[in-house]
């Protein structure tokens, strides 16, 4: 096992809300087996990557995950959690690759912390433990224009002599 190119320095929760959506109507089924298909989970507008101009190896990632239950399938809990993480990235990683690497890996680490916190807080709540779905953050990678491909000159096949 080798150390990662990205090292987590700290995680801080900025705000946490895990509230039963309808506390007056306890669910018959435990929230642990809740199917998230159709639930609107918002996170995109609150994902920020900040880096330090003085130290190109330091990054702060801010991730906010929210289930407002206003649109789509209703989840057992309203959720709104914002967290930030400070990361150090190995200086051997090329600068042009750092933001994508820190985005995917940093958001994944922070989302795991959010998932754990939501599980802990909901475990003793009225609808039971809620386990947020697993996700990936590859869609956060910035699309770069590919350099124009260099066309290889066509080679002519020698004519068969008769």
C-alpha positions in Angstrom: 0.0 0.0 0.0 1.4 3.4 -1.0 0.4 6.9 0.2 -2.0 8.8 -2.1 -0.9 11.7 -4.1 -3.5 13.7 -2.3 -3.4 14.0 1.5 -6.3 15.2 3.6 -5.3 17.8 6.1 -8.6 18.4 7.7 -12.4 18.2 7.3 -14.8 20.8 8.8 -18.6 20.7 8.8 -20.0 24.2 8.0 -23.6 23.2 8.6 -25.6 20.0 9.1 -29.4 19.5 8.8 -30.9 16.0 8.9 -34.6 16.4 9.6 -37.4 13.9 9.3 -39.4 14.9 6.3 -42.8 14.2 7.9 -42.2 13.5 11.7 -45.9 13.0 12.3 -46.0 10.0 9.9 -43.4 7.4 10.9 -42.6 5.1 8.1 -43.4 1.4 8.3 -40.2 0.6 6.5 -36.8 1.5 7.9 -35.0 4.2 5.9 -32.0 1.9 5.6 -33.5 0.2 2.6 -34.8 3.4 1.0 -34.4 3.4 -2.8 -33.1 6.8 -4.0 -34.2 6.4 -7.6 -36.2 9.5 -8.4 -34.9 11.6 -5.5 -33.4 14.9 -6.4 -30.0 15.3 -4.7 -28.5 18.6 -5.3 -24.7 19.3 -5.0 -23.5 20.8 -8.2 -23.8 24.5 -7.4 -22.1 24.2 -4.1 -19.0 22.3 -5.1 -16.0 24.7 -5.1 -12.3 24.1 -5.6 -10.0 26.8 -4.2 -6.2 26.7 -4.4 -3.6 28.9 -2.7 -1.6 31.1 -5.1 1.3 31.0 -2.6 1.3 27.2 -2.3 0.3 25.4 -5.5 0.0 22.1 -3.6 -2.7 23.3 -1.2 -6.4 23.0 -2.1 -9.7 23.6 -0.3 -12.7 21.7 -1.6 -16.2 22.8 -0.5 -19.0 20.3 -1.0 -22.7 20.8 -0.2 -25.3 18.0 -0.5 -28.9 18.8 -0.2 -32.2 16.8 -0.4 -34.9 19.4 -0.2 -37.8 17.1 -1.1 -39.5 19.7 -3.2 -39.2 17.9 -6.5 -39.2 14.2 -7.4 -39.6 11.3 -5.1 -39.7 12.2 -1.4 -36.9 10.9 0.9 -37.5 10.1 4.5 -35.3 13.1 5.6 -34.6 16.6 4.4 -30.8 16.8 4.3 -28.6 19.8 3.9 -24.9 19.3 4.8 -22.0 21.6 3.8 -18.4 20.5 4.5 -15.0 21.7 3.4 -11.7 19.8 3.3 -8.1 21.1 3.1 -5.9 18.9 0.9 -2.2 18.8 0.0 -1.4 17.4 -3.4 2.0 16.0 -4.3 4.2 18.5 -6.1 5.1 15.8 -8.7 1.6 15.9 -10.1 1.6 18.2 -13.1 -0.2 21.5 -12.4 -2.6 20.9 -15.3 -3.8 17.6 -13.8 -4.2 18.8 -10.2 -7.6 20.3 -10.3 -9.3 17.3 -11.8 -7.5 15.0 -9.4 -8.4 17.0 -6.4 -12.0 17.5 -7.6 -12.7 13.8 -8.0 -10.8 12.5 -5.0 -11.5 15.4 -2.7 -15.2 15.4 -3.3 -15.3 11.6 -2.9 -13.6 11.9 0.5 -15.9 14.7 1.6 -19.0 12.9 0.4 -18.0 9.9 2.4 -17.8 12.1 5.5 -21.2 13.5 4.7 -22.6 10.0 4.2 -21.2 8.9 7.6 -22.6 12.0 9.4 -26.1 11.5 7.9 -26.1 7.8 8.9 -25.0 8.7 12.4 -27.6 11.4 12.9 -30.5 9.6 11.4 -29.8 6.2 13.1 -31.7 7.2 16.2 -34.3 9.3 14.4 -37.9 8.5 13.8 -37.5 7.0 10.3 -34.4 5.1 11.1 -30.9 5.2 9.6 -30.6 6.8 6.1 -27.7 5.7 4.0 -27.1 8.2 1.1 -26.4 6.4 -2.2 -22.9 5.9 -3.4 -21.9 8.3 -6.1 -18.9 9.3 -8.3 -17.6 12.7 -9.2 -16.1 12.0 -12.6 -18.7 14.3 -14.2 -16.9 17.2 -12.4 -13.8 16.8 -14.5 -13.4 19.9 -16.7 -13.6 19.1 -20.4 -10.5 20.2 -22.3 -10.1 20.7 -25.9 -8.1 17.9 -27.5 -5.2 19.2 -29.6 -5.8 18.8 -33.3 -4.8 15.3 -34.3 -1.8 15.1 -36.6 -2.7 13.3 -39.7 -0.3 10.8 -40.8 0.7 11.1 -44.4 -0.8 8.3 -46.5 1.7 5.8 -47.6 1.3 4.4 -51.1 1.5 0.7 -51.5 4.0 -0.4 -54.2 2.3 -1.5 -57.3 2.7 -5.2 -58.0 4.9 -5.7 -61.0 3.6 -8.0 -63.7 
